[in-house]
């Protein structure tokens, strides 16, 4: 029996027959397109919700890259780590660990166009797997700068 290993595939070879299996190297990537349309928030309506003083505000988590968060983020948003790797997902899981499962949570990334985002789908999927059912994703079609900052929606800078 021969064992061949690379960073993404594990192969057990016996003679000429190989059995392949995935190795968890980082987070399992889940595409943004997997998020149901009913769970998407449009930037304009979410900005209006944040600016209104009626009712409790959701927990807002940025699930992208730290550099983007430090440059500018939604007022009152918390950094929850990039969901494209295991360490980032651990930060997210730790942040929500003690919350009731019906807590309103809004996640966003904005690192790149929606269809290429490595973070939002994975974060949404992880929160759902943890039992959270009141999770929404901010739909950022192009990037955070274009869809939020340039529209004049409230931001703050720094960590």
C-alpha positions as CSV (number, residue, x, y, z in Angstrom):
1,X,0.0,0.0,0.0
2,X,1.3,3.4,-1.0
3,X,0.1,6.8,0.5
4,X,0.2,9.8,-1.7
5,X,-0.6,13.2,-0.2
6,X,-0.9,16.7,-1.5
7,X,-2.7,19.7,0.1
8,X,-6.1,19.0,-1.3
9,X,-6.4,15.3,-2.1
10,X,-5.6,12.2,-0.2
11,X,-5.1,9.0,-2.2
12,X,-4.7,5.5,-0.9
13,X,-3.2,3.3,-3.7
14,X,-3.3,-0.4,-3.6
15,X,-1.7,-1.8,-6.8
16,X,-3.4,0.2,-9.5
17,X,-6.5,1.1,-7.7
18,X,-6.6,4.5,-5.9
19,X,-9.3,5.7,-3.5
20,X,-9.5,9.5,-3.3
21,X,-10.9,11.6,-0.4
22,X,-10.8,15.3,0.4
23,X,-8.6,16.6,3.1
24,X,-9.8,19.5,5.2
25,X,-7.0,22.1,4.6
26,X,-9.1,25.2,5.2
27,X,-12.7,26.1,5.1
28,X,-14.9,24.3,2.6
29,X,-15.8,27.0,0.1
30,X,-19.5,27.6,-0.4
31,X,-20.6,29.9,-3.3
32,X,-22.5,33.1,-2.6
33,X,-25.1,31.9,-5.1
34,X,-26.1,29.2,-2.6
35,X,-27.7,31.8,-0.3
36,X,-31.5,31.9,-0.8
37,X,-32.8,35.1,-2.4
38,X,-35.1,35.5,0.6
39,X,-32.1,35.8,2.9
40,X,-30.4,38.7,0.9
41,X,-30.6,42.3,1.9
42,X,-30.1,45.1,-0.5
43,X,-27.7,47.9,0.6
44,X,-30.3,50.7,0.4
45,X,-32.9,49.0,2.5
46,X,-30.3,47.8,5.0
47,X,-28.8,51.3,5.3
48,X,-32.3,52.7,6.0
49,X,-32.8,50.0,8.7
50,X,-29.6,50.9,10.4
51,X,-30.4,54.6,10.3
52,X,-33.9,54.2,11.8
53,X,-34.1,54.1,15.6
54,X,-37.1,51.8,15.7
55,X,-36.6,48.4,17.2
56,X,-33.5,46.4,18.0
57,X,-30.6,46.4,15.5
58,X,-29.2,43.1,14.2
59,X,-25.7,42.0,15.0
60,X,-23.6,43.0,11.9
61,X,-20.6,40.9,11.1
62,X,-18.0,41.5,8.5
63,X,-16.8,38.1,7.3
64,X,-14.1,39.3,4.9
65,X,-10.5,40.4,5.1
66,X,-9.2,42.5,8.0
67,X,-7.5,45.1,5.7
68,X,-10.9,45.9,4.2
69,X,-12.6,46.1,7.6
70,X,-9.9,48.5,8.9
71,X,-10.2,50.7,5.9
72,X,-13.9,51.2,6.3
73,X,-16.8,49.1,7.6
74,X,-20.5,49.5,8.4
75,X,-21.0,51.5,11.6
76,X,-21.4,49.1,14.5
77,X,-20.2,46.1,12.5
78,X,-17.8,43.7,14.1
79,X,-15.0,41.9,12.5
80,X,-15.6,38.2,12.4
81,X,-12.7,36.9,10.4
82,X,-12.4,35.8,6.7
83,X,-14.7,32.8,6.2
84,X,-12.5,31.4,3.5
85,X,-10.2,29.7,6.1
86,X,-10.6,27.7,9.2
87,X,-9.1,30.3,11.5
88,X,-11.6,32.9,10.2
89,X,-14.5,30.5,10.7
90,X,-13.3,29.8,14.2
91,X,-13.5,33.6,15.0
92,X,-17.1,33.7,13.6
93,X,-18.2,30.6,15.6
94,X,-16.7,32.0,18.8
95,X,-18.4,35.3,18.3
96,X,-21.9,33.8,18.0
97,X,-21.4,30.8,20.4
98,X,-23.4,32.3,23.3
99,X,-26.1,34.0,21.2
100,X,-29.7,32.7,21.1
101,X,-30.3,30.8,17.8
102,X,-33.0,33.3,16.9
103,X,-30.7,36.3,17.1
104,X,-30.9,38.6,14.1
105,X,-27.5,38.5,12.3
106,X,-26.4,40.3,9.1
107,X,-23.2,39.3,7.5
108,X,-21.3,41.0,4.7
109,X,-18.0,40.9,2.9
110,X,-17.7,43.1,-0.1
111,X,-14.2,42.1,-1.1
112,X,-15.1,41.4,-4.7
113,X,-18.0,40.8,-7.0
114,X,-20.7,38.7,-5.4
115,X,-20.2,35.6,-7.6
116,X,-16.5,35.5,-6.8
117,X,-16.6,36.2,-3.0
118,X,-14.8,33.4,-1.1
119,X,-16.4,34.4,2.3
120,X,-20.1,35.2,2.3
121,X,-21.5,31.8,1.2
122,X,-19.2,29.9,3.6
123,X,-20.1,32.2,6.5
124,X,-23.8,31.9,5.8
125,X,-23.6,28.1,5.6
126,X,-21.6,27.9,8.8
127,X,-24.1,30.0,10.7
128,X,-27.0,27.9,9.4
129,X,-25.2,24.7,10.4
130,X,-24.8,26.2,13.9
131,X,-28.6,26.5,14.1
132,X,-29.0,30.2,13.4
133,X,-32.2,30.8,11.4
134,X,-32.4,34.6,11.4
135,X,-29.3,35.2,9.3
136,X,-29.3,37.6,6.4
137,X,-26.5,38.4,3.9
138,X,-26.0,41.9,2.6
139,X,-26.0,41.5,-1.2
140,X,-23.0,43.5,-2.5
141,X,-23.0,43.0,-6.2
142,X,-19.6,44.6,-7.0
143,X,-17.6,45.5,-3.9
144,X,-18.1,47.4,-0.6
145,X,-16.7,50.6,-1.9
146,X,-19.0,50.8,-4.9
147,X,-22.1,49.4,-3.2
148,X,-21.9,51.1,0.2
149,X,-19.2,53.8,0.6
150,X,-19.8,55.6,-2.7
151,X,-23.6,55.6,-2.0
152,X,-22.9,57.6,1.1
153,X,-24.1,54.9,3.6
154,X,-22.6,55.2,7.1
155,X,-19.1,53.8,7.7
156,X,-16.4,54.0,10.3
157,X,-12.7,53.4,10.0
158,X,-10.2,51.4,11.9
159,X,-10.5,48.2,14.0
